[in-house]
Amino acid sequence: MELVYLWVEKYKNIKNQGFNFSPRFECEFEDNVLTITENKDYISIFPNNINIATIKEETGV
């Protein structure tokens, strides 16, 4: 199982924000409908059983 997309309606200072965790798929959440399509241009340099995703926190200065 793979986490592909996460929608956060409200959590602390995050409101109505989507997070895509897989470059293999393009995700769109609109009107409470999640659409996931395969990214035809995706090329992986890793074996099929490895998926790399990162989350970067940005803080205001």
OpenMM code with the backbone's topology and positions (N, CA, C; nanometers):
from openmm import Vec3, app, unit

residues = "MET GLU LEU VAL TYR LEU TRP VAL GLU LYS TYR LYS ASN ILE LYS ASN GLN GLY PHE ASN PHE SER PRO ARG PHE GLU CYS GLU PHE GLU ASP ASN VAL LEU THR ILE THR GLU ASN LYS ASP TYR ILE SER ILE PHE PRO ASN ASN ILE ASN ILE ALA THR ILE LYS GLU GLU THR GLY VAL".split()
positions = [
    Vec3(0.0838, -0.1165, 0.0000),
    Vec3(0.0000, 0.0000, 0.0000),
    Vec3(0.0889, 0.1236, 0.0000),
    Vec3(0.0423, 0.2265, -0.0681),
    Vec3(0.1215, 0.3483, -0.0816),
    Vec3(0.0332, 0.4692, -0.0550),
    Vec3(0.0799, 0.5610, 0.0283),
    Vec3(0.0098, 0.6861, 0.0496),
    Vec3(0.0426, 0.7771, -0.0677),
    Vec3(-0.0588, 0.8087, -0.1481),
    Vec3(-0.0384, 0.8876, -0.2688),
    Vec3(-0.0749, 1.0339, -0.2457),
    Vec3(-0.1824, 1.0584, -0.1693),
    Vec3(-0.2321, 1.1947, -0.1537),
    Vec3(-0.2954, 1.2106, -0.0166),
    Vec3(-0.2797, 1.3284, 0.0414),
    Vec3(-0.3398, 1.3596, 0.1702),
    Vec3(-0.4046, 1.4962, 0.1612),
    Vec3(-0.5306, 1.5049, 0.2020),
    Vec3(-0.6021, 1.6332, 0.2057),
    Vec3(-0.6217, 1.6709, 0.3523),
    Vec3(-0.5814, 1.7924, 0.3890),
    Vec3(-0.5981, 1.8422, 0.5258),
    Vec3(-0.6986, 1.9562, 0.5211),
    Vec3(-0.8146, 1.9319, 0.5799),
    Vec3(-0.9169, 2.0364, 0.5821),
    Vec3(-0.8823, 2.1429, 0.6853),
    Vec3(-0.8476, 2.0985, 0.8070),
    Vec3(-0.8074, 2.1940, 0.9101),
    Vec3(-0.7275, 2.1206, 1.0162),
    Vec3(-0.6017, 2.1602, 1.0324),
    Vec3(-0.5159, 2.1082, 1.1382),
    Vec3(-0.4138, 2.2156, 1.1733),
    Vec3(-0.4244, 2.2681, 1.2916),
    Vec3(-0.3394, 2.3785, 1.3374),
    Vec3(-0.3423, 2.4909, 1.2344),
    Vec3(-0.2288, 2.5244, 1.1731),
    Vec3(-0.2283, 2.6351, 1.0760),
    Vec3(-0.2417, 2.5870, 0.9313),
    Vec3(-0.2727, 2.4603, 0.9103),
    Vec3(-0.2926, 2.4066, 0.7751),
    Vec3(-0.4425, 2.4002, 0.7483),
    Vec3(-0.4868, 2.4664, 0.6425),
    Vec3(-0.6289, 2.4681, 0.6091),
    Vec3(-0.6465, 2.4472, 0.4597),
    Vec3(-0.7322, 2.3500, 0.4254),
    Vec3(-0.7660, 2.3226, 0.2850),
    Vec3(-0.6417, 2.3085, 0.1978),
    Vec3(-0.5576, 2.2138, 0.2361),
    Vec3(-0.4303, 2.1937, 0.1663),
    Vec3(-0.4144, 2.0472, 0.1283),
    Vec3(-0.3733, 2.0228, 0.0057),
    Vec3(-0.3468, 1.8877, -0.0400),
    Vec3(-0.1979, 1.8623, -0.0523),
    Vec3(-0.1582, 1.7381, -0.0259),
    Vec3(-0.0179, 1.6982, -0.0341),
    Vec3(-0.0076, 1.5742, -0.1215),
    Vec3(0.0672, 1.5839, -0.2304),
    Vec3(0.0883, 1.4714, -0.3201),
    Vec3(0.2205, 1.4056, -0.2826),
    Vec3(0.2161, 1.2765, -0.2490),
    Vec3(0.3351, 1.2054, -0.2027),
    Vec3(0.3962, 1.1151, -0.3094),
    Vec3(0.3446, 1.1171, -0.4298),
    Vec3(0.3977, 1.0292, -0.5326),
    Vec3(0.4091, 1.1025, -0.6656),
    Vec3(0.5284, 1.1120, -0.7201),
    Vec3(0.5430, 1.1748, -0.8515),
    Vec3(0.4860, 1.0876, -0.9639),
    Vec3(0.4522, 0.9606, -0.9320),
    Vec3(0.3929, 0.8716, -1.0325),
    Vec3(0.2511, 0.9114, -1.0692),
    Vec3(0.1861, 0.9900, -0.9816),
    Vec3(0.0465, 1.0244, -1.0026),
    Vec3(0.0249, 1.1749, -0.9924),
    Vec3(-0.0723, 1.2232, -1.0672),
    Vec3(-0.1164, 1.3618, -1.0558),
    Vec3(-0.2517, 1.3593, -0.9862),
    Vec3(-0.2630, 1.4335, -0.8763),
    Vec3(-0.3835, 1.4307, -0.7947),
    Vec3(-0.4488, 1.5677, -0.7934),
    Vec3(-0.5808, 1.5669, -0.7971),
    Vec3(-0.6577, 1.6912, -0.7921),
    Vec3(-0.7794, 1.6677, -0.7038),
    Vec3(-0.7991, 1.7555, -0.6063),
    Vec3(-0.9140, 1.7460, -0.5166),
    Vec3(-0.9980, 1.8710, -0.5363),
    Vec3(-1.1172, 1.8536, -0.5886),
    Vec3(-1.2043, 1.9668, -0.6184),
    Vec3(-1.3490, 1.9253, -0.5965),
    Vec3(-1.4250, 2.0089, -0.5274),
    Vec3(-1.5663, 1.9813, -0.4968),
    Vec3(-1.5837, 1.8459, -0.4284),
    Vec3(-1.4949, 1.8154, -0.3333),
    Vec3(-1.4970, 1.6900, -0.2568),
    Vec3(-1.4809, 1.5656, -0.3425),
    Vec3(-1.4175, 1.5791, -0.4587),
    Vec3(-1.3903, 1.4656, -0.5468),
    Vec3(-1.2401, 1.4596, -0.5710),
    Vec3(-1.1811, 1.3444, -0.5421),
    Vec3(-1.0384, 1.3235, -0.5643),
    Vec3(-1.0189, 1.2500, -0.6967),
    Vec3(-0.9412, 1.3103, -0.7860),
    Vec3(-0.9096, 1.2497, -0.9144),
    Vec3(-0.7603, 1.2196, -0.9175),
    Vec3(-0.7270, 1.0930, -0.9429),
    Vec3(-0.5871, 1.0514, -0.9501),
    Vec3(-0.5622, 0.9941, -1.0885),
    Vec3(-0.4655, 1.0533, -1.1587),
    Vec3(-0.4288, 1.0041, -1.2914),
    Vec3(-0.2804, 0.9718, -1.2924),
    Vec3(-0.2443, 0.8738, -1.3717),
    Vec3(-0.1037, 0.8344, -1.3816),
    Vec3(-0.0256, 0.9391, -1.4594),
    Vec3(0.0905, 0.9736, -1.4088),
    Vec3(0.1794, 1.0686, -1.4752),
    Vec3(0.2558, 0.9933, -1.5839),
    Vec3(0.2209, 1.0170, -1.7082),
    Vec3(0.2814, 0.9453, -1.8212),
    Vec3(0.4297, 0.9779, -1.8380),
    Vec3(0.4746, 1.0937, -1.7868),
    Vec3(0.6139, 1.1354, -1.8013),
    Vec3(0.7035, 1.0885, -1.6873),
    Vec3(0.6478, 1.0153, -1.5911),
    Vec3(0.7244, 0.9727, -1.4740),
    Vec3(0.8266, 0.8651, -1.5123),
    Vec3(0.9495, 0.8868, -1.4679),
    Vec3(1.0571, 0.7895, -1.4855),
    Vec3(1.1234, 0.7712, -1.3496),
    Vec3(1.1340, 0.6466, -1.3052),
    Vec3(1.1941, 0.6185, -1.1753),
    Vec3(1.3353, 0.5646, -1.1939),
    Vec3(1.4246, 0.6084, -1.1058),
    Vec3(1.5612, 0.5548, -1.1062),
    Vec3(1.5762, 0.4467, -0.9988),
    Vec3(1.4668, 0.4223, -0.9235),
    Vec3(1.4667, 0.3242, -0.8152),
    Vec3(1.3923, 0.1987, -0.8579),
    Vec3(1.4192, 0.0850, -0.7913),
    Vec3(1.3411, -0.0364, -0.8180),
    Vec3(1.1931, -0.0132, -0.7852),
    Vec3(1.1050, -0.0993, -0.8365),
    Vec3(0.9611, -0.0819, -0.8203),
    Vec3(0.9148, -0.0814, -0.6751),
    Vec3(0.9880, -0.1444, -0.5854),
    Vec3(0.9435, -0.1532, -0.4468),
    Vec3(0.9954, -0.0381, -0.3594),
    Vec3(1.0568, 0.0636, -0.4188),
    Vec3(1.1093, 0.1773, -0.3431),
    Vec3(1.0448, 0.3059, -0.3945),
    Vec3(0.9902, 0.3831, -0.3003),
    Vec3(0.9313, 0.5126, -0.3334),
    Vec3(0.9867, 0.6150, -0.2357),
    Vec3(1.0366, 0.7253, -0.2858),
    Vec3(1.0956, 0.8291, -0.2034),
    Vec3(1.0040, 0.9510, -0.2079),
    Vec3(0.9663, 1.0020, -0.0918),
    Vec3(0.8875, 1.1249, -0.0822),
    Vec3(0.9459, 1.2094, 0.0303),
    Vec3(0.9417, 1.3391, 0.0157),
    Vec3(0.9936, 1.4276, 0.1186),
    Vec3(0.8894, 1.5319, 0.1542),
    Vec3(0.8999, 1.5804, 0.2749),
    Vec3(0.8140, 1.6897, 0.3210),
    Vec3(0.9068, 1.7973, 0.3739),
    Vec3(0.8885, 1.9172, 0.3251),
    Vec3(0.9725, 2.0288, 0.3681),
    Vec3(0.8853, 2.1292, 0.4423),
    Vec3(0.9261, 2.1639, 0.5616),
    Vec3(0.8540, 2.2641, 0.6379),
    Vec3(0.9161, 2.3996, 0.6099),
    Vec3(0.8325, 2.4939, 0.5726),
    Vec3(0.8798, 2.6290, 0.5483),
    Vec3(0.8322, 2.7164, 0.6631),
    Vec3(0.9245, 2.7906, 0.7192),
    Vec3(0.8886, 2.8786, 0.8300),
    Vec3(0.9090, 3.0225, 0.7888),
    Vec3(0.8241, 3.1083, 0.8381),
    Vec3(0.8372, 3.2521, 0.8087),
    Vec3(0.9522, 3.3131, 0.8836),
    Vec3(1.0146, 3.4107, 0.8251),
    Vec3(1.1292, 3.4752, 0.8880),
    Vec3(1.0853, 3.6073, 0.9453),
] * unit.nanometer
topology = app.Topology()
chain = topology.addChain("A")
for resn in residues:
    res = topology.addResidue(resn, chain)
    for name in ("N", "CA", "C"):
        topology.addAtom(name, app.Element.getBySymbol(name[0]), res)
